[in-house]
């Protein structure tokens, strides 16, 4: 007779939460696919001379490709980060994080509350900047705003994981985890270092008094955590990101499809930025990808691939070997 150990209620709740967010991600991807199909079904087939109208050709996948990439990249990590962040908040541990990190930030002439905005920045830098309003001192609030982007957000984590997997880890999962942990630790160190530098130069001043109420630990309300993380944070941030990515996707489509005598506008801009990119240790394509990816960090690598492969729309490569071959063929190396 074999006795099976029953699962703990906490583990069951975590697995239920994971199932919920997997379902949300699947529904989002399915909704975007249906939207593209509907746009294609209702657009005119020609404009009188047998050619397709350019605006409807753009709408048929190109206009929404930016939103699709943003949702596909942001939703999985946000579906993990924000529930965990809200869970720590509901348990009562977040104020203790600010209390424990108050001494390092105090040495940088900053406020311990900046630790909370930094933690929120790992989910979304925009949300972290908005959260800086909890800091009372204008100087310390400005310090937190200026340094929040130094921590990688959900839009940059997939890019970091991709680069680590392709170039640094050598197939070892343990080494990949160690490199990613080192990258996160370096981001926290950079935040403290830049905060200290700004406090000693352009934003001089003394750290203000820090009064914080430490609530007692309590049992989390899983249902409330899921609702708050899904509606108040995940969907809110996704909506803001999609609203910015939609016009950015249209601009990218115009740059990739409007041609001049020497190629597309995208390739012309990349060639024009080549000297500056070389000076920074990049190339023109990567520098252009960073500039065009300012509205949404999630599309930086797809923009670079679109320029490298001379494509007319944002697309990704599902095969890691093919992706690595494209990057190596365009000057990326592991030296």
N, C-alpha and C positions, 0 to 999 in steps of 0.2 A: 504494500500500500504506500503510495507516494502522496505526501501532503504538500500542497502548494501554499506558499506564504501569501496571504492576501496583500493587495497593494494598499499603501497608506492613502488616506483621504487627500493629503497634500499632493502626492504624485498624481492621483486621479484628476485633481483640479488643474494641475499644470498641463497634463496631456489633453484635457478637454479644451483648455485655452489655446494650445497649439493647434488643435483640430479646427477651432473657430477661425483662427487667423489664416490657416491654410485654405479654408473655404472662402474667406474674404478675398484672398489673393487670386484664387481660381475664378471667382465671380468677376473681379476687376478685369482680368485678362480676357475673359469671355465677353464682357460688356464692350471692351475696346474693339475686339474682333467683329462683333455684330455691328458696331457703329460704322466701321470701315465698309462692311458689306452693304449697309443701308445707304451710305453716301454713294457708293458705286452703283447701286440699283436705281437711285433716283436722279442721277446726273444725266444730262442730254448726251446722246451718243455721238453727235457731231454738231458743227456750227454752220452747216449749209454747204461747205465745200469738202466734206468728208474727213476733216481733221477734228480732233477732240479739242474743246476749249481748254486753254492752259489752266484757268482757275479751277475747273472741275478735275483736271488731271492732278493738280496739286492737292485738292481735297480728297482724292481717292488714295488715301494712305499717307501722302507726304505731309499734309497739314497736321494730321494727328499722330505722326510717327514720333515727334518729340514728346508728346504727352504719353504715348505708349511706352517709350523707353524710360521716362521718368517714373511712371507708375511701376513698371516691371522691376526697376532697380531699387526704388525706395521702399516699396511696400513690404517685401520680406524682412529686411532688417528693422524697419519701423514696427512691424508686427511683433518683433521680439523685444526691441529696446523699450518702447513706450509702455507696454504692460509691466515689464520688470521695473521700470522707473516708477510707475504709479504704484506698484506693489510695495516698493521700498518706502514710498511716501505714505501709504496707508498703514504700513507696519509702524512707522514712526522713526525710521532710521535716517532719513535724509537730513533732518536737523543735526543729527549727531555727526554726519559727514562734514557739514559746515563747521561744527564745533572742533572736530579733530584737525581740520585743515586750516583753522584760523591762525595758528602759530606760523606755518610757512608763509601764508599770504600776509600776515602782519609784518614779517621780516622784509617782505617786498613792498611795504607801505601800502598795502591793499586791505580789503575786507574779506573776512571768512565767507561771507555770502557769495563771493565770486565763485567759490567751489560749486555751489548749486547751479549757477549759470553755465559753468564749464561742463558740468555733468549733462545738463540739458543740451549743450552744444554737440555732444556725441550723437544725439538723436537728430538734431537739426540746428544749424548755426543761427538761422533766422529766429527760431523759437528761443534759443539761448540769448540772443540780443534783446528780444522783447522781454525776456525774463529779468534782464538787468534792472528793470524798474523797481525791484525789491531792495536795491541798494540805495541808501538815503543820500550819501555824499555824492555830489556831482562829479568830483574828481575820480573817486573810486568807481563810480558808475561808468565813466568814460574809459577807465582802464579795463574794466570788464568787457565793454563793447569792442574795444580795439583788439583785444587778445582772444576773443571767443572763437574767431575763425582759425586759430592755430591748432585746434583739436579737430580730428577728422570726423565729419558727419556721416550720416547714412549714405549720402551721395558719393563719398570718397572711399568708404570702406570696400565696396565691390572692386573699385579700381586698384586699391592697395592689395587686396586678396589676389586679384588677377596677376598683377606684376610679381608678387611674391611667389605665386605658384609657377609662373613661367620662367623666371630668371634666377631666383635665389634659393628656393627650398630643395630643389633636386628630387622631388617626389616624396620627401619625408614629411608626414603630417605633423610630427612633433617639432621639426625644425620650422615649418610654416607657422605653427602656433607661437613658437618662441620669437620669431621675427616680427609677427604682428603685435605681440605683447611689448616687444622692445620699441616698435613704432609708436604705440599708444603712450608708453612711458616717456619717450622722447617728446611727444606732443605736450604732455603735462609739464615736462621740464622746460620746454620752450615757452609755455604760457607763464610759468613763474619767472623765467629769465627775462622775457620781454617786459613783464609787469615791473620787475625791479629796475630795468633800464629806463623805462618811461618815468617811473617814480623818481629816479635820480636826475632826470634831464628836463624834459618838457612838461611833465606833470608832477612837479615837486609838491610835497606836502606830507603831513603825518596821517597815519591811519586813524580813522574815527573809532569811537567806542562801539563795541559790538555786544549788544544785548540780545539773547536768543532764548526762547522758552523751549525746553526739551520735554516733549510729551512722553508719556509712558508707552512702553511697547504694547501693542494690541494685536489681536487676531485679524488678519486682513479679510475684507469682504470681497470675495473673488468676483461676484457678479458686478458689483459697483466698480471694481478695478477694470474689468473688461469694457464696460460701457464708457467710463471716463477716458480710457486709453484709446478706444476705437473712435469715439465721436469727438471728444474734446481735443484730442491731440493728433492721432493718426490721420483721420479724414480731413481735419482742419489744415494740417501741414500739406497733405497731398493736394487739396484743393488750391491752396496758394501756389504750390509748385507747378501744378498743371496750368493755372492761369498765366503764369510767366512763360512756361515752356511752349504753349501754343503759338504765340507770335514769334518766339525764337525759332520754332520749327519752320514757320513760313519764311522767315528771313533766310534760313539755311537753304531751303528749297530754291529760293530765288537766286542765291549765290551759286548754287551747284548746277542750275539749269540755264541761266542767262549767260550767253557766250559772247566773247569779243574776238578780235582777230587772233589773239594768242592763247585762247582757251577760255575756260569758265572764269567767272568773277572770283570764285573760291580759289582756283589755282593762281590767278593773278595776285590776289592778296597774299597768298602763301609765299610766292616768289618775292613780293615786295618786303615781307617781314623776315626773309631769310637772313640778311646780315645781322639784324637785331637778335634773332633766334640763335644764330651761331655764337654771338657774343655772350649770350646767357647759357650756353651749353645745350641748347635745344636745336630745333630747325624751324623753318617758317611755318610748316604745317602744325607742329605742336604749339607754337606760340599763338597762332591763329585759333587753334582749338581751345586754348585756355581763355582767350579773349571772348570768343563766341559762346563759350560755356559758362560765362559769368552768371547768366540767369539761372542755370541749372548745372551743377557740377557733374550730374549723371551722364551728360551727353558729350563730355570731353573726348573720351576714347572713341565713341562712335563717329564724332566729327573727324578725328584724325584718320580713322579707317576709311571714311567716305572720301577724304582727300587723297589718301595713299592709293586707293583702288579706283579713283576717278568715277565714283558712283554718283547717282543723281538723288539719292535719299539716304537717310540714316539707316544703317543696317549693322548687325553684329555678326560675328563669326562664332558658331557654336563649337567648332573643333579647336581645342587649345593649341594643337600642333600647327594648324593653319594660321592661327592668330600670331603665334610666335614667329612663324616663317615670314609673315608680312612685316612684322616689326623689325626683325633682323635684316630683311631686305631693304629697309628704309633707314638704316643707320643705327638702329638700336643694338646695343651689345652688352655683354656682361663683364667687360673689363673694368 
